[in-house]
Amino acid sequence: MKISVITVTYNNQQTIEQSIQSVLNQTYKDIEYIVIDGNSTDETLKIINKYRDKIALIISEADKGMYDALNKGIMKASGDIIGFLHADDFYPSDKILEKVEHTFKVYASQSVYGDLDYVSAENPEKIIRKWKSGKFEFNELRKGWMPPHPTFFVLREVYWKYGFFNLNYKIAGDYDLMLRFLGKHKITTAYLPEVLVKMRWGGKSNKSIKNIILKSKEDYKALKNNKIGGLYSLFMKNFRKINQFF
C-alpha cells in the first residue's frame, strides 16, 4: 500500500530538516511525501528545496491556516493511506511506516493509530509527557478519549467519503475529524501499541490562556456537532491527560 505523508510548515527552519529526514529515512519505500509551506519568510523553504528530488510535491503559497494546508495535501495525495507529520515532529525510528502498513494489512482496518511522546523543544531526547492511547472502544469517546492525531493514519478513501478538515475550527479541527470518523461514521481502526511520533512540546493550542479557552470551546462544539457528548466528555478529555505526565 502506498503511504502519503503530508508535512505542513510555516517558518520552521529550526526543526523542518529533522522532520524531512525522518520520513526519507524510513525503510518502507512506497511513500509519497508532500510538503505544504505557507510562504515561509525564514530559511524553511531553502531547507525543503535541498530535498526536492526526494519529495513528491512541494507547494509554497499563502493559506488559511494549518487545516487549510492539510486539506491541500489531502487533495493532492494519491496514496492508499494518508498520514501527517508536522514540521515540529519526527518519527522515532526508521521502521514506523513499515509497521503502520503492516497493521493496516493484518487488521484490514480503515485507520491505524498509536502512542505519542511529547519531548522538550530544546532537547528532543527528554520526554515530557507520554500519551499512551490504548485500544479503541466507542464508549470511550464519550469519556474524552482520543488518539494522538499525528499518529492517526487513515485510508485516503475515508477522507473523500466523509470529508476533510472543517475550516470553521481554528485549533480543534483534528479532534472534530477524529470524532467524525471514529464516532459519527464509525470507521474501523487498529491500535499499534508503540510510540509512532515524537512531538516537540509547545503546540498552538497551549501557547496562551486565550488559545486554551478557544480550544475548549471548539472541543465542546465538535462533541456536540458529532453527537458524541458534552461537558462531561470535555472535562474527562482534559482530566485524563494528567497521568500522561507521570
TAHUDA-V7454 format. One line per field, one symbol per residue. ss: DSSP state (2 for helix, 1 for strand, 0 for the rest). phi: phi as a letter, one per 20 degrees, with the letter a starting at -180 (. if undefined). psi: psi as a letter, one per 30 degrees, with the letter a starting at -180 (. if undefined). A space follows every 10 residues. Layout:
BEGIN
ss = ???
phi = ???
psi = ???
END
This chain:
BEGIN
ss = 0011111110 0000022222 2222000000 1111111000 0002222220 0222001111 0000022222 2222220000 1111000011 0000022222 2222222000 1111111110 0000001111 1000000222 2000000022 2011122222 2200000000 0022222222 2222000011 1111111111 0002220022 2222222222 2222200000 2222222220 022220
phi = .fdeddddbb ldffcffffg ffffefffde dddcdddemg ddegfffgff dgfddfbccc afcdogffff fgfffefcff cccccffedb efbedfffff fffgffelee bbbbdbdecf fecffeeebd defmffcgff ffdnfbefgf eedcggffff edoefeffee cdfffgffff feefdlffbc edfbfebddf fofgfdfbgg ffffffffgf fffffeldab ffffffgeff fgffec
psi = kkkkkkkklj hhfffeeeee efefgkfkfi kjkkkjkhhk fbgeeeeeff geffkekkkj lkagleeeee eeeeffkgle kklkjlffll kflggeeeee eeeeeefhlf lklalkkklk eejffjkekj jjelkkkeff efggkllkef gjkkkefeef eglakjffkf egeeeeeeee eeeefhlllk kjiljfkkkk khlefgflee eeeeeeeeee eeeeegheab eeeeeeeeef fefff.
END
